[in-house]
Structures are given as C-alpha cells and as structure tokens.
Amino acid sequence: TALGFGMDPDLQIDIITELDLVNTTLGVTQVAGLHNASKAFLFQDIEREIHAAPHVSEKLIQLFRNKSEFTFLATLQQKASTSGVILSIRELEHSYFELESSGLRDEIRYHYRFNGKSRTEVFPYRLADGQWHKIAVSLSASHLLLHVDCNRIYERVIDPPETNLTPESNLWLGQRNRKHGFFKGVIQDVKVVFIPNGYITQCPNLNRTCPTCSDFLSLVQGIMDLQELLAKMTAKLNYAETRLSQLEDCHCEKTCQVNGLIYRDKDSWVEDDHCRNCTCKSGVVECRRMSCPPLDCPPDALPVHVESQCCKICKAKCIYGGKVLAEGQRVLTKSCRECRNGVLVKVTETCPPLNCSEKDHVLPENQCCSVCRGHNFCAEGHRCGENSECKNWNTKATCECKNGYLSVQGDSAYCE
C-alpha cells in the first residue's frame, strides 16, 4: 500500500521483517492476522527477548537522525484487560519512543524524551478489548496525532521529542526490556515511516481531496440548511434593531453602595481607614492603595506614621545613650522621657497597677510602663493595613503581611 502511494522504501522500516520473526522464535507463534498480506504473530505470556540485531538498530538510528516527522504504525489484537508495551526504542532505562497500552486503566501511553528528561502523554482509550485495531502515532515536531481504526482520536501539542538516538539504543517489540512490559496478543504490520502524515499509508481514504457524490449532496444540503438559518437570524436581528431604536432615549447607570452611601458611576472617594482611593466602575468598586512617595529623610530625622495621615513623614530623631529614638518613642531613665521634635521631653504619667507577679513584668519596647507577660499590644490600636494583620510579640506589636502578600517598600503595615 505504501509503495502504491509513491513511498520511498528507504524512508520506512518494517519491524517484523527486520527482526526476522519466524514460527520458531521463542515466545511468539505465527498465526492468522487481520489479513493475509503480511505475517502476524501471537506474543505469548512467557519470558522472551524480541529485540533488534545490531545492524537493524544502526539502520533505525540513521533513519531517526535529524528527523522531525515520523509515524509508528501497527495492527494488533490485544488480549482483553491486559497491559503491555507494543514497541520500545530505548537506551538502558531511557525511552526515546515507547507505545504502551494499559487494559487496567484503558489508556494508551506515549513515552519519549525532551531535553534529556522523560515525558509521557496519556490518552484515555480502550485498546485492550480482544478486537483488531489499527493504530498510528504521527509526530511532526511538537504536533502529535493519534489515529485508531483510521479515526483521529487525539491531537496535541507536546514538547518536541528527541530523535537523535545514541549508538547504544535498541528496539524491542512487544516488551520494554527482558523483564517488563510483556504484550499479550497478536501483532501485525508494525512499521515506522519517515514522511509527513504517515498515517495515510495505513488509511489511504484519509488522503481524499475531492468529494464523492454522497459528500457533494451532503454539502449541498448543509448549504441549504445554513441559508434557512441565515434567513431566520436576519429576521430576528431586524426585530432586535427595532426594539433597540426605542431605547435610545433611555440611559441606565449602575451605582455602587458602600457603607450606606450610594456613589454614581465613575465617582471617586478616599477611604481613610485603609488609605485607599476608590472608584465606582459600572457597579463595581475598584480601590487602589494610596501611592506614597519614597522618603529621603535627612540624617537627623526618621520616617514615622502620624495620626490621620496615610503616608509617613520625616520627624527629628532623638539619641540617648547611643540608642536612636523616633518621634513618639519613649525611654525610661530616672524618669520617663519621650522624643518630641528631636528633644527628649519628660513625661509625667502614672503607670497603672499590674495584676501579675513581678517576675512576669515585661517592659515594652520604647515605653516606660511595664505590662504583664502575654499583654495584648494589638488591642491598643496598633495600625495595620487591610492586607496585613497585627501580631503580638513579647514586648511589642508588629504588622505581618497576610499569606500571598508582600510588604510595600519594606513596610509590613501595607502589603499588596
């Protein structure tokens, strides 16, 4: 059939012929196939070694070299509910091309290599049903086609398989190696052809370019159905245009309702609580965190949060005993002092009594009054943005970004 389509015999390899299978080959028995034009062999459930001789492997390596298009073809009858490898081209544990049929999972698996790594494509299909099937796997660069019984079952884009086989590569028929993947059933017409769309050699009717009389009549009927459908759609479109013309004087607008307030479309407002600019867009509220300019404070100042402001500002810092204090931070000397405008100012504040033993007293960072161990610093109003959450530490509260968010400019109070 292939020669009838002008197939160059140098661009194909007949696996059964090249392996020189005969009735006395251990593990196989010649039987009647789907047809009598070629030999068919029953692969039995015993240990066997059906692999290519060195000269056949060399021929296969040369045919595959620098080829980006090839097709594997086989006609087979697999014993129902069994699993096995139909063909494997491999080097030790690495498969360059391996086609496996699993009757346990009703799958066809194609194993190959890409950039030195193993890849597998799985196609859900029941091949192991005791019936005769023709199977064709066609590769064209990264394009894979799977035909079963001349029907296109799957079409996929995959990683382009490696085809430059190593000199140690060998071909196995009906098994993966000496111990694994034994196929159980009859195999016939096993070939690898190196032409585009090689499945045509197995299914010549797929190559038709001119329609038959039956195809032509079906096309004519299809055109008539489309014309009728077009007439109905045209009538519906005219009716819809008439209805729309009656609505041209109307204007509908989607509004947004936030905290009991109604905003019109494209209205904008500021959410001070979360430091966000929000806009109503077609009934949906879109908010973005206010963008704060980067602060370049002078050497004698530090960036700090100020009440009622979303962005930090530079405030003069204080230094006491080598310790740097920002605006509002306190230090306990002989008395309590607070940093204000770069100067430590004495604070007259009475510390509340503590309901815990002295060994559980903890002095918070930058404060003068001790608290009990396990104190809830977050309850004192520590400010964190909507995408961060307050966490209590032993001596202070900190903001931490929620899972999936990162701090903005190194400040975990604001995350996105």
DOLO-603517 format. One record per residue (C-alpha): z, x, y. Coordinates in pm, whole numbers, padded with zeros to 5 digits, always signed. Each point is the difference from the previous one (the first is absolute). Layout:
// DOLO-603517
ZXY;...
***
This chain:
// DOLO-603517
+00000+00000+00000;+00090+00278+00240;-00328+00182-00062;-00185-00323+00060;+00139+00002+00354;-00119+00357+00062;+00340+00155-00084;-00014+00380-00010;+00154+00105-00338;+00147+00306+00171;+00216-00230+00216;+00183-00170-00287;+00208+00093-00303;+00023-00214-00315;+00359+00063-00111;-00026-00126-00360;-00319+00202-00059;+00142+00315+00161;+00322-00024-00202;-00216-00025-00315;+00214-00278-00148;-00085-00081-00361;+00152-00221-00268;+00199+00294-00137;+00168+00085+00332;+00377-00028-00053;+00141-00312+00164;-00327-00189+00061;-00231-00211-00217;-00355-00102+00086;-00029-00381+00019;-00238-00264+00135;+00013-00017+00377;-00094-00258+00258;-00361+00096-00075;-00176+00238-00240;-00181+00219+00254;+00279+00262-00004;+00292+00110-00215;+00338-00175+00023;+00328+00137-00135;+00331-00158-00092;+00289+00209+00131;+00284-00034-00249;+00373+00008+00058;+00058+00349-00145;+00032+00350+00144;-00337+00130+00112;-00157+00257+00231;-00321-00137+00151;-00084+00247+00274;-00301+00198+00122;-00108+00342-00123;-00005+00283+00261;-00375-00025+00064;+00030-00377+00064;+00292+00056+00239;-00205+00261+00188;-00290-00246+00030;+00237-00266+00133;+00154+00242+00252;-00346+00092+00132;-00103-00366+00031;+00316-00092+00194;-00016+00302+00235;-00045-00106+00366;-00085-00356-00104;+00137-00285+00210;-00167-00282-00196;+00034-00072-00370;+00055-00293-00238;+00188-00023-00330;-00146-00257-00242;+00126-00127-00335;-00033-00295-00235;+00318-00069-00193;+00201-00245-00208;+00372+00077+00040;+00254-00130-00246;+00196-00284+00163;+00324+00088+00182;-00036+00377-00055;-00006+00280+00254;-00204+00319-00002;-00216+00246+00193;-00375-00062-00016;-00106+00336+00147;+00193+00291+00150;-00132+00311+00176;+00301+00220+00057;+00145+00350+00028;+00337+00022-00177;+00206-00277+00169;-00242-00065+00290;-00255-00284-00027;-00321+00038+00201;-00133-00324-00145;+00186-00228-00239;-00060-00367-00079;+00285-00178-00175;+00024-00361-00124;+00348-00151-00039;+00018-00312-00213;+00376-00015+00056;-00038-00053+00376;-00363-00123+00001;-00107+00284+00230;-00284+00248+00034;+00123+00329+00147;-00211+00274+00157;+00175+00339+00030;-00147+00277+00218;+00094+00290+00230;-00018+00032+00378;+00097+00316+00190;+00172+00137-00311;+00213-00312-00052;-00025-00275-00262;-00111-00348+00107;-00020-00328-00194;-00186-00323+00078;+00116-00309-00195;-00229-00299-00058;+00157-00313-00151;-00243-00098-00278;+00031-00087-00371;-00240+00231-00184;+00202+00020-00324;-00085-00344-00140;-00195+00085-00317;-00332-00095+00167;-00301+00217+00090;-00015+00112+00363;-00223+00221+00210;+00192+00204+00257;-00138+00210+00286;+00204+00204+00251;-00216+00123+00290;+00119+00255+00259;-00181+00077+00323;+00214+00239+00208;+00304-00220+00073;-00164-00329-00106;+00088-00135-00347;-00168-00289-00185;+00122-00149-00329;-00244-00215-00200;+00097-00180-00320;-00274-00182-00191;-00237+00052+00296;+00239-00180+00237;+00138+00181+00303;+00374-00033-00061;+00147+00237+00262;-00122+00199+00298;+00234+00245+00175;+00016+00293+00239;+00205+00283-00152;+00071+00368+00065;-00320+00192-00097;+00057+00141-00352;-00030+00371-00075;-00316+00069-00206;-00002+00381-00011;+00154+00034-00346;+00173+00320-00106;-00146+00208-00289;+00297-00107-00216;-00089-00369+00032;-00079-00195-00316;-00119-00349-00091;+00188-00230-00238;-00139-00326-00137;+00235-00280-00106;+00315+00200+00081;+00176+00195+00278;+00082+00309-00206;+00103+00089-00357;+00305-00227+00005;-00034-00274+00257;-00212-00294+00117;-00172-00085-00330;-00261-00275+00049;-00023-00261-00277;-00333-00176-00039;-00377+00061+00006;-00178+00211+00264;-00379+00013+00058;-00243+00122+00272;+00242+00236+00178;-00183+00178+00283;+00057+00168+00334;-00298-00022+00238;-00030+00183+00331;-00207-00237+00214;+00092-00252+00272;+00091-00344-00138;-00015+00124-00358;+00121-00337-00130;-00364-00117+00035;-00084+00196-00320;+00245-00226-00187;-00090-00324+00179;-00366+00015+00115;+00002-00358+00130;+00241+00104+00277;-00288+00200+00152;-00220-00302+00076;-00127-00009+00361;-00226-00310-00015;+00146-00345-00072;-00107-00203-00303;-00129-00355+00037;+00348-00128-00075;+00150+00233+00264;-00261-00115+00253;+00073-00371-00059;+00373+00068+00038;-00067+00179+00330;-00208-00290+00129;+00274-00248-00094;+00258+00221+00170;-00205+00007+00322;-00031-00380-00005;+00378-00034-00043;+00057+00240+00291;-00238-00199+00222;+00193-00320-00074;+00329+00175+00071;-00139+00141+00327;-00103-00349+00114;+00352-00134-00066;+00163+00292+00180;-00232-00044+00300;+00102-00365+00029;+00370+00091-00019;-00044+00274+00262;-00172-00239+00241;+00288-00247-00043;+00257+00275+00061;-00180+00115+00316;+00008-00357+00130;+00376-00022-00058;+00060+00339+00164;-00194-00097+00311;+00254-00282+00049;+00287+00250+00001;-00138+00238+00262;+00217-00154+00272;+00320+00058-00199;+00208+00316+00007;+00259+00074-00264;+00253+00277+00034;+00252+00133-00252;+00341+00079+00148;+00295+00207-00122;+00361-00116-00018;+00268+00273+00019;+00373-00067+00030;-00063-00351+00131;-00254+00117+00261;-00371-00090-00018;-00257+00259+00105;-00366-00075+00060;-00283+00198-00159;-00023+00356+00142;+00341-00032+00172;+00207+00322-00012;+00376+00057+00026;+00262+00268-00058;+00266-00018-00271;+00284+00207+00146;+00209-00024-00318;-00261+00185-00202;-00177+00184+00285;-00337-00157-00086;-00298-00131+00193;-00123-00322-00164;-00318-00207+00041;-00102-00343-00130;-00341+00029-00170;-00147-00323-00140;+00341-00129-00108;+00119+00333-00145;+00259+00219+00170;-00094+00369+00009;+00264+00246+00117;-00012+00373+00062;+00291+00230+00073;+00011+00120+00359;-00152+00345+00026;+00246+00244+00151;-00138+00311+00169;+00119+00333-00145;+00304+00132+00188;+00000+00356+00128;+00356+00028+00126;+00109+00304+00206;+00235+00251-00165;+00309-00162+00154;-00080-00353-00128;-00038-00193-00328;-00194-00320-00089;+00235-00298-00051;-00021-00377-00042;+00113-00201+00302;+00112-00363-00021;-00280-00255+00067;-00271+00267-00026;-00227+00048-00302;-00105+00359+00067;+00236+00296+00023;+00049+00172+00334;+00118+00348+00093;+00366+00028+00092;+00199+00307+00097;+00190+00155-00292;+00350+00143-00012;+00124+00313-00175;+00357+00043-00117;+00116+00285-00218;-00357+00079-00105;-00057-00363-00106;-00285-00189+00168;+00073-00362+00094;-00256-00262+00104;+00059-00274+00256;+00274-00237-00121;+00134+00227-00273;+00374+00079-00003;+00217+00297-00098;+00374+00012-00065;+00170+00286+00184;+00352-00039+00134;-00132-00336+00109;-00314-00202-00070;-00304+00097+00206;-00350-00151+00021;-00328+00155+00110;-00128-00175+00314;-00288+00141+00204;+00063+00349-00135;+00375-00001+00072;+00292-00057-00244;+00200-00285+00148;+00352-00088-00115;+00017-00336-00180;+00320-00200+00013;-00022-00210-00313;+00274-00106-00238;-00091+00041-00368;+00071-00313-00209;+00258+00023-00281;-00143+00074-00344;+00087-00192-00315;-00027+00299-00237;+00195+00312-00093;-00043+00316+00208;-00188+00179-00279;-00272-00270+00025;-00045+00049+00374;-00354+00113+00091;-00114+00118+00342;-00357-00129+00061;-00261+00231+00146;+00004+00016+00382;+00301-00235+00024;+00366+00044+00090;+00169-00275-00203;+00039+00032-00375;-00093-00280-00240;+00087-00075-00363;-00214+00152-00273;-00281-00242-00093;-00023-00138+00355;-00306-00221+00068;-00171+00186+00286;-00311-00220-00024;+00209-00305+00100;+00060+00164+00340;-00359-00082+00102;-00180+00319-00100;-00360-00061+00108;-00280+00027-00259;-00359-00129+00017;-00140-00281-00217;-00145+00243-00255;+00316+00207-00034;+00351-00090-00113;+00347+00119+00093;+00188+00211-00258;+00369+00090+00016;+00096+00365-00050;+00354+00142-00008;+00017+00073+00372;-00293-00188+00157;-00278-00255-00038;-00363+00105-00036;-00335-00177-00010;-00216+00044-00310;-00359-00117-00043;-00056-00275-00254;-00197+00078-00315;-00367+00051+00088;+00060+00091+00368;+00012+00332+00185;+00193+00089+00314;-00185+00003+00332;+00014+00340+00174;+00295+00102-00218;+00220-00291+00111;+00104-00213-00299;+00111-00282+00230;-00371-00084+00027;-00220+00004-00310;-00350-00111-00084;
***
